Amino acid sequence: MIFIWTLISIKIDATTKSNIQSISGNIINTKCKGIEFVTVRAYCCDSTMISSCISDSLGNFTIPIPNTEIKSPLHLEFTHLEYKRRILTFSCVPSYKINITMSLNNHLLNEVSVKGDWIRHKDGNLIIDVSQIPGSQKFQSDKLLRQLPGVTKSSDGGYKLNGRPVIFYINGVKQNVTDQSFDAFLSALPASVLSQIQLIEINNGKYPASSDNAVIELKTQKNVVDGCSHQISFSAGTFNHKLYSLSPSYFYMVKKGRWLFYNTMSFDDDNNYSLAEDSTHYEDGSAYTDKIKNGGMYPSIQYNAKLTYTLPNDNQIDLSAFIYDDFGHIHSDISSDSYAKEVNVAKEQKLYKTFENDDLWSGTLSYIIPERKKHFYGTLYYNAVYGGLRSDNDYIESVSNYKYQTSNLRMTGWMHTLVADLCSKYNNFRFEYGINEQCNWMHDNTDYYFLPDSKTSASRFYGRELLTSAYLSTYYDYSKHLTLAGSIRMENTDYKLNFKSENDKDHHNYTNYFPTLLGFFNYKNYNGTFGIVTGISRPKYTSMIPGERKVTEIFYTKGNPELEPSKNFSVIFNNTFFKYLYLKLRYSYFKNVSGEVFYNKDNILYQDYLNYANLENYNISLSLPFRLLKGKLYGQFMGYETYVKYKKFLNDYIPPADRHKAFWLQNYNFTMSYDITDRLNFNADADYSPNHDALYCYTYSSANIDANINYSFLKKKNLILYFDVRNMFDSNDSKQKKYFGNNFRYNVTHRNGPVFTLSVRLKLDKGQKVTEEYRDYTPDVSRIQKN
């Protein structure tokens, strides 16, 4: 596959011609020194932006001007956080190199405010101009996201927006690999590739109503001149217990005429070391304790590629591919103790050896009508994907080294998706509409072999799902300051479940409608959004598969094929003051919520799933960016608090004894960056969660601090050395008590201590610098991912 893509890119480079002109020039300050990171934008006569670029370390720039977009007069705008804006007007594209002098902005030095030119509001969401974010050219995409209002990152690689888990889209297409693999992809992607980031808290009907998640959509650069760009990166990390990790990556892009080829390859070889303690305590004084030490390497490879052809009418045809494969050799040493009234009555030592292999193969063909056509635009695409989760397990008695059991687990599936997302404009009205047809198949085969007599226990499960959805959203600009919107989304689900090993079949078909009513206020120093939104949360397949799965000798998990979706509605009131102070208020009601439940049977603890309650919550979140020391010190403070109240318990669920039915959840985050010089930069991220005393669990407080320092070498600052420290303080391990009846389960995961990583990245450009829009299409596989 990689070889074929490379041959295609060579063919493109040899056979195509450019259909784009360009304007080149140099930007200096009043001291005749080149100005780096100046944003240059080109506008046609009707004020439509047609292209943009960033000046390099010497102040040089080249901005592409597509022939199809040239309408006299042509305006060039030059902006920089520290300099006064300049605009030049041309009657035609100049053939000579232009020189621009910019003077300092005397009004920049406000120590208590943030310049808001890099943020604007649209339909209640934040739109970020990446080129205007301070220091964005030095970041990889994962670092850049942590600079955005309300965005935080968890230790497992996932992201949150104002406390809500994030689903990522790239140019309108949902990304459905695991949090860890997508974070690895972001760390290999230069931030300079991105042109715009949208922070979307409100679903207007376009996005699936399948969860209460927020959305972050990444959009990439477009309208570039011919050339190629490379980035080579290598990271090496070390932490306690003499363990290490390696992460090389390579980014390559080539543009020639109407053709563009892009690909990125990355490899991660990370240690799977962890130390955990799980204990179950019963009201009669008995207890079971497992001390688990995990180890082994977990290497993975990832490859993305896209081939784009731009038609003469500026529409595009894309062919894209995504490949992910990991293969871990994992081992777990488990020491089990049984207690009766605090007296140790039994002790066992087990060793579990596991080989895991998860993969995802995806290909997409798409047709894109660009948004700048204004009156009618959108995307149509077809995607096919195959993926699987596989593991081979050996269960061994540590003392005698006797293998007494093996197991093989295989979950594989196909998905086919056909999508059309379109938009039309007419006077003060804008209509967004689309349809999505998805067909999914999933097979789960599990075999347990009990030695030495080779007795076998098997589980066979098959699932088929047809998802049809359609939506229509209408926006009306009532006045300059007020926009009204309404939408309706229909989703039909038809699925069959066949538990072959038990001859148990199930078939369900249901249709849901999700209305939304919204209003948007837009003033100079205030933006507000109010309204009602609705949604649904569907259970994952992994929680619906019948049968038992062994975790340890005294702990099993089960699936519940009768789980039903949970519906929800929310009333929102989001506020933005002075372009940078964000205050979000939300009330939500959740019906038929599903989750984990625990019970004891024959001295074995089972974790099952159940639709167990209706609940409501009240959420408030605050984000306060800051910029100090003449713009060299910048960052943000974020916090959110949620009050949760259970209203009714369902399906004979009995809550744990003497537990709170109403409680608070909080989290606070602080990020900052300091440009010590124009080459040396320091970043830090602190996260704190207080104790959470919820209905079914008590979570102990935790704190974490990550820090990074980087230095740019060479004349063009294109060789960057990074030094990172994660989990800076080895304290406040992950601790949680889960309650059931008068009993509880106590879980502790010990931190690995500080992790030190040294990275080097080299950026090379041949000809003109190339950054271009790319698009990855992957269907919704989140419901068959591992927890």
N, C-alpha and C positions, 0 to 999 in steps of 0.2 A: 504493500500500500504506500509506504513512504517513498519507495523508489519511483513508483508511478507518478506521485505528486511532484517529485523533483524533476522528472523528465518533462512534465507538463509546464513547469515554471521555466525551464530552459527554453522550451519551444516558444513560450510567450515572449521571452526576452529577445528572441531572434527574429520574430515575424511580425511584430506590431509596431504602430506608430502613434505618437502622442496627438491628442486632440485638445490640449490644454496649453494656453500661454501662461506667462508668469511675469511678475514684477519683482525685481531684486533691489536691494538697497542696504544702507548702513545707518544705524541709529546711534547718536552720541549725546553726551550731556554737555553742559556749558564749559566743561574742562576738557573737552575733546576725547573723553573716555567712552568706549563702547558700553551700551546698556544692555544687559542680559534680561531675558524673560519679559520683554515688551510684547504685548498681544497686538497683532496686526490683523484687522478685519477689513474685508472688502464688501461694499454695498453697491447694489445697482441703483438706478434712478428712482425706483419705488421703495427704497429703504430696506429691501430684502437682502439679508446677509448671504453672500454666495461662497465665501471662503475665509479661512483664517490661518494664522501661523504664529510661531513664537521666535523671537530673535535669539541668536546663540550667544556664547560668552563674549564675543567680540562685537556684538551689536548687529551682525549681519542677518538678513532675512531674505527669504524667497517665498512669495505667496502665489499659489496657482490661481489662474482665472480661466474657467472653462469657456470655450468659445460660445457654447449655447447660452451662457448667462450674461454676455456682454451687452449692456444697454446703456448708452451714453445719457448723462455723465456717470462716471465711476468714482466712488468715494472710498478713500482709505482712512481708517481710524487707527490711531496709535494710543494705547493705554498702558499704564503701569501704576502700581500702587503708590510709588514715591514721586511720580512726575505728572505734570499737567497734560491733559489729553490734547492730542493734535489731530486735525482732519485735513486731508489733502484731496483735491478734486481734479479729475482728468477727463478730457473729452474722448480719449482713447487709451489703450494700454501702452504705456511708454516703453520704448525699446532700450532706453538707457538706464543705468543704475542711478537711483535717487538717494539723496542724503538728507537726513532729518536730525534736527537738534531739539532736544526736549529739556525743559527747565524744571527744577524741583517744585513740588507742590507745597507751598508754605502752610497749607491748612491740614497737612497730613498728621502733624505731631499731636494729635489729641490722645492723651494717655488713657482715656476711659471709654473710648468708643471703637467700634469695628467698622472698617469700610465695607459696605454691603454690595459693591458692584459685582461680586462673584456669585451672588445669590439673588434669584428672583422667584416670584410666586406665580403659579399657574394652576387653576382648578384645585386650590387647597393644598398643593404639593410644592416642595422645594426643588428648584432646578439650579444645579451647580455648574458654573462655567469653570471647568478644570484649569484652563490656562490662567485664570485670575487667582487661583488659590496660592497663597504664599509658599514658595519652595516646592511646588508640585513637580517641577522638572527633575528634582533629585530623588523622588519617591518611586517605589514600586507601587502597584495598584493597591495591595493590601495595606501598606502604610498610609496611603492617601485616604482611604476610607475612614480611618480612625481620626482624621482631622475634621470630619463633617459633623454638623450639628445633630446631636441625638444618637450618633452611631457609636456603638461599643462592640468589643470583641470578647468572646468567652475563651476559656483555656482549651476547649475542644475544637477551636477553629471556626465556630459559628458566630454570626453577627446578630446584633439586636438594634432596633430603631425605637428609641424611647421606651425601652423595656420589652418590646414585642419581637419575637423571632423573625428573621428576615428570609424571604424568598428572593433569589437573584434572577434578574432577566438581563440578557445582553441583546440590545437592539430589538426588544419586544419579545424575546424568546426565553422561556423558562429554563433555568439550569438545574438539573436534577441529580447530579452526582453528590456524594457525601460532602459534609461541611469541610472535612479535612482535605479532600482532593481538590475541591474548588478553591480553598484557601491556598493550596500549593500552586494552582494555576494563576491566581492573582499575584502571588509572590514572584512569578516568572514573567509577568506582564508589565512593561514600563508604563508608568502613569501618563507619559506623554502620548500614548496611543489613544487615551480617552479624551473626548471633547466635552462630554456632558454627563452628569450623574443626576438622576431624579430620585428623590426620597419620597416614596408614595405611602402614605398612611391610610388613604381612603380608597376603597375599591369602588370605582364608578361603573362596575358591571363588566369591564373588559377582562379583568383577571379572574381566574377560577374562584368560586365562592367556597373552596374546600377547606378554608382555615381562617383563623383570626390573625394571620401573620401580616406583617408589613412587607412592602416590596421596595427593593433598590434596583433601578434599571440603569445599566451602563450603556452609554452611547459612545461611539468611536469616531475618530477623525475621518474626513472625507475631502474630495476635490484636491488631490495631491498631484505633484508632478512626478515624472519618471525618475526612477532610482531604486536603491535598495538600502535596507537597514538591518543591522545585526546587533544582537546583545548576547553576550556570553556571561554566565553567572556561575559561581561556585560557592557553596556554603559548607562549613564544617563546624559541628558543635560537639561540646563535651559537657558531661555533668557527673554527678556522684556515681560511685561504684565502678569507676573507670569505663564508663559507657560513652558512646559517641553517635553522631549522625552525619550523613553526607547528603547533599542536595545540589547537584549540578543542573543547569537548565540552559536552553538555547532558543533564542527568538530570531526569526528571519522573516523579512518581507521584501517583495520585489514588485515594482509597478512599471508597466510598459504600455503606453497608449491606453487602450480601453480595457486592458487586462490587468488583474492584480492577483498575486499569489501570496498567501500568508500561512505560516505554520509556527508552532511552538512545541518544543519537546522538553520534558522535565523528568527527573528521576529522584526519588526519595528513598533513602535507606535509613530508617529510624529504629531506634531501640524500643522494644515494647515493655521495658521494665516498669513494674509497679509493685507496690506492697500494700495489701489491703487486709482488713479484718472484718469478717461478717459473723455476727452472733445473734442467736434467737433466744429470747428469754421468756419463759412461761410463768404464769401466776403461781404454779405449785412449787416454784423454786428451781426447777430444772432448766438447763441451758445447754445450747450446742454452739460451739465456736469453731470457725474456720479461719485460719491464717493463710492467706494466699499470696504467694510470691510469683509474679509473672515475669517472663524474660523471653529473649529471642529477638530476631530482626524481622522487620516488616517492610520489605522493599516494594516500591510501586513505580510504574512508568505511566506517563500520560502524553498523548499526542493530539494536537488540534491542527486542522488544516482547512483552508477555504480558498476556492478559486472563484473569482468574480469577473464577469464581463459586463461592461456598461454599454447599453444600446445607444444609438444616435439620439433618441428622444430622452436620454438621461435615465431611463429605467434600467434595472439591473437584473441579471440572472446569476444566482449563486449556487455553487456546489460545495458542500461542506462535510467534514468528517470529524468524528471524535472517538478516541480510543483510550480506555483506561484499563489497567490490569495490575493487580497486586498479588503477592504470593508470600505469605508469612509463615515462618517456622516458629511456632509459639510453644512455650512450655509453662506449666503452672505447677508449683509445689504446694500442696495443700496439707496442712496439719490440722486435724480435727480432734476436738476434745468434747466429751459429754460430761455434764455436771448434774448431780442431784443434790439440791440444797447446798450449793457451793462446794460440794465434794466431787473431785474428779473421779469418775467411775469407768471411763473408757477413753482410749487414745488411739488415733489412726494417722498414718501418713500416706498420702497418695501423690502420684505424679501423673499429670495429664499432658500429653504431647499432641499438638494440633498442627496440621498443615492447612492453611486457608488460602483460597484463591477466589477473588471477586473480580469480575470484568464487566465492561460495558462497551458495546460497539454501536456507533450511530452514524447514519448518513442522511443528508437532507438536500433536496432540490427546491429552490425558492425563486419567486419573482417579486421584485420590490419596486413600488412606485414611490419616489421620494416625497417627503413632506413639503419641500419647498414648492411643489406644484400647487399647493394651497387648496384648490377647490376639490380635488379628489386625489387621495393617496392611500397607501396601505401595503400589506404584505400577504402573499399567498405562498404556502409551502406544504410539502409532503415530507414526512420523516418516518424512517424505519429504525428500530433499535432492538438489539439482543443483549441480554445481560444475565448474570448468574452470581449466586452466593454459594460457595462450596467449602466443605471442611472434612478432613479425615482425622479421627481422634483415637488415641490410645489411652487406656486407663490402667495405671500400673501401681502396684503396692511398692512404696519406696524402699522399705527395709529389705524385702526379699527380691525386688526387681521382677516380680511376677506380673505379667500382663493378663488381667482377668476379663477385660472387655474392650471392644473396639466399636466405633460407630462411623457411619458415612452420612453426611447431610448434603443434599443437593436441591437448590432452589433456582430455577431458570425461567426465563420468560421472554416473550416477544411483545412489542408494542408497535402499532401503526397509527399515525396521526395525520389528519388532513385539516388544515387551518386556513381561514381567510379573516383578516382583520383590516377593516377599511374605514375611511373617514371622508365626509363630504361637508362643504361649507356653502351657506346661502345667506347673504346679508348678515344679520345678527345671530343667525343660527349655525350651530355646528352639530353634526350627527356622527356618532361613532357606532359601528355595527359590525357583527362578525358571527362566524359559525365555526365550531370545532367538533370534529368527528374522530373518536379514538376507540381503537379495538385492542384489547389486551388479553394475553394468555399467560398463565403461570402454572408451573409444575413444581411440586415439592415431594421429594423422595428421601426418606430417612430409614436407615437400617442400623439395628443394634445387634452385635454378635457377642454372646456370653460364652467365655472360654472356661474350661477346655472342651466342653461338649458341643460347642458351636451352635447352641440354641440361638434362634434369630427372632427378633421382634422388628416389624416393619410398619412404616406409615407411608401411605400414598395419598397425595392430595392434588386436585386439579381445580383451577379457577379460570373462568372466562368473564370478561367484563366489557360491555359496550357503553361508552359515555358520549352522549350527544348534548351539546350546549349551544345556545344562541343568545345574543345580547343586543340591546339597542339603548344608546345613551344620547340624550338631547341636552345641549347647552344653549342658553339664551342670554345674550348680553343686554340686560335691561337698561343699563346706563354705563357710564364710564367707570363707576365704582362698584357696581353690583352685577353679578352673574348668577343665574338660577340654573339648576341642573336636575334632571331626573333620569333614572335608568331602570330597566327591567332585564334580568338574566334568567333564562330557563335552563335547567340541567335535568336530563333524563338518564337514569342509571339502570342498567339491566345486567345482572350478574348471576352466574351459576357457580355453585360450589359442590364439589364431588369428593367426599372423603372415601376413596375407593377401598381402603383396607378395612373400613367398617361398614361399607355399603350404605353410606349416609349421604343423601343428596339434598341440596337446597337451591331454591331459585327465587330471586327478588327482582321486582321492577317498580321503580317509583320516580315521580317527577316533582321537582321543586322549583319554586319561583322566588327570586330574590330582588325586591324593589329597593331603590335608593332615592332619597330626596335630599338635595344639598343646596346651599347658598354660599356665595363667596363675596366678601367685602375686600376691596383693594383701595387703599389710600397711601399717601406718601410715607407716613410713619406708622401705619397699622394695616395688617392683613388679618382677616378672620374667616373661619370656615365653620358652618353649623349645619346640622342635619341628622338624618337617620340612615344607617346602613344595616344590611342583613347578610348573613353568611351561614355556612355549614362546615362541620368538621367530620371527615370520614375516618374510620379506624384503619390502621395499617393492616396489610395482609398478615404480617408476622404475628399480630395479636388475634387473628381470626382462625388460624390453622388449628384444627382439633388435635387432640393427642397430647402426650406428655413429652417434655424434653428435659433431660437430666443436666443439671448444672454441677451439683456436688451430690454426695451420698444422701444428704438430708434436705436437699433443696431442688425442686423441680419447677418448671414453668409450663403453663397450659395456654391454649388458645380457645377463643369463644366465637364460633361461626355465627352466633345470633346477635353479635354486636350491631347496633344501629347507629346511624350518623347523629351528631349533635347539632342542633340549630341554634343560632344566636342572632340577636339584634343589638345595636348600639346607638346611643345618642351622643353626638360629639360637639365640642365647641373648642376649636383650636385658635390660638391667638399668636400673632407675631408683632412685637413692638419695636419700632425703630430699626426694622430690617434684620435684627440679629437676636433679640430676646424672644425665646419660644416657650410658650405656656400652653400645654395640651390638657384638656379635660375630657373625660370619657366615662359614660355609664354603659355597662353591658349586662345583658341577661343571657345565660346559657341554659338550654333545655336538653335533658337527656345526656348529660356529660358522662363519658366513659373514662376508665382508668384502671390502675392496678388495684387488686384486692388480694389479701392473704388469708389463708386458713390452714389449720393443721389436721392431718389425717394419717393415722398409722405411724405417728412419730416422724412424719415427713412434712416439711413446710412447702405449700404450693402457692405459686404466684399465678393468679388468674386475671381475667379482664371482665368488666361488667359496666353496663350503663347504670350508674349508681346514684345520680343526684341532679337536681336543678340548682343553679347558683347564680348570684349576681356579683358584680364588682364595680368599684369606683376607682378610677385611675387619674392621677395627676403627674405630669412629667414636665421638667424644666430643663432648658438648655441655654447656657450663657457663654457665648464666645467672648474672647478678649484679645486685645492687641496693645502691647506696651513697648517702651524703649524704642521709639521711632520705628515701630513695626518689626523689630528683630525678635521680640518675644511674643508668641501667639499660642492660643489653645482654647480650651473650653471646659466648663464645668457642667456636668449633667447629673440629674437625679430623678428618680421616679418612685412613687409610692402607690400601692394598690390595696384597697380594702375589700376583702373577699367575705361573702356571707352566703352560707348554704341555706336554701329555702325549703327543699324537700328531698328526702331520700327515696330511691326507687328500687324495685325488684328485690324487696326483702333485705336490702342492704342494712346491716346494723353497724353504725359508726363506732369507732374505738371508744372505750369507756372514759368518761371524764375529760374529753378533749373539746377544744374550742370550735364552735361552729361559725365563728366570725373572727377574722384576724387580719393583720397588716403584713404586707411584703414590701421591702425596700431595697434599693440598690443605688450606689453613688459612684461616679466615675470622673476622673480628672485627667486631661491630656494637655501636654504643652510641648512646644518646639522653640528652640533658641538658635538663631543664626549667629554663631560666635564670630565668624567671618564669612566672606562670600564663598568660601570653600569648606568650612567646618560647621557642622550642624549637630545639635543635641536634641533628642526626643525622649519623652517619658510618658508613661501611662500608668495610672493608679486606679484600682478598682476595689470597692469595699461593699460587702453585703452583711448587714447585722443579723442577729439571730432571728429565725423565722419559726414561730410556733403555730403551725397550721393544724387542720383537723386530723390528718392522717400521718403527719410527720413533724419532727422538730429538727430543723437544720441549723447547725452552729455557724457562727459568724466566720467570715473568711476575708482575707485581704491579699492583694497581689500587686506587685509593682514590676513593670518591664521598662527597660531603658535601652537607648541606642545612640551611638555616636558615629558619624560618618564624615569622611574627608574625600574631596575630589582632587584628583591629580591631573596632570597634563594641561596644555594650553587651553583646550576646549572643555576641560573638566569632565571628560567622558570616561575616565577610569576612577571608580568610586570604591573605597574601602569602608566596610561596615563592621562595627563591633556591637553585638547585642547581648544583653543579659535578661533572661526571662526568669520568672519566679524568684525574684531577687532575695526575698526573705523566706527561709525554710521554716515557716510557722503556719499556724491555722490550717491544719490539714482538712480535707473534705470529710465532714462528720455529719451523720444523719441518723435519727431514730424513726423507724416506720412502725406505726401502731396498728394492731388488729385485736379486737376484743379487749381483754385485760393483759395482753402480751405485747411485746415489741421486738423489732429486729433492728440491730445496731450495726451500721456500716461506717467504716473508716477507710479512706484511701489516703495513704501517706504520700506527700509530695516528693518529687525527685531532688528537691533542692535547687539552687540556682543553676541555670543552663546557660553556658557561654557559647556564643556562635560568632565565628569570623567569616565574613563574606566579601567577595570581590566581584564587581561587575564592570565589564568593558563594553561600551557602545561604539559601534563603527557604522558610518554612513558612506555610501558610494554614490556620487552624483548628488542630486537633491535629497534632502532628508525625507523619508517616507513614513508617514503615519496615515493609516487608512481604516475605514470602517470595515469591520469583520463581523460575522454573525454565526453563532453556534446554535444548532437546533437539537435539543434533546427533549423527549417526552417526559411525562410525569411518572418517574420510577420511585418517587419518595416513599410510596406505600409498601414497597418490597425491600427497602433498605433495612440494614440492621439498626437496632436502637443504639 
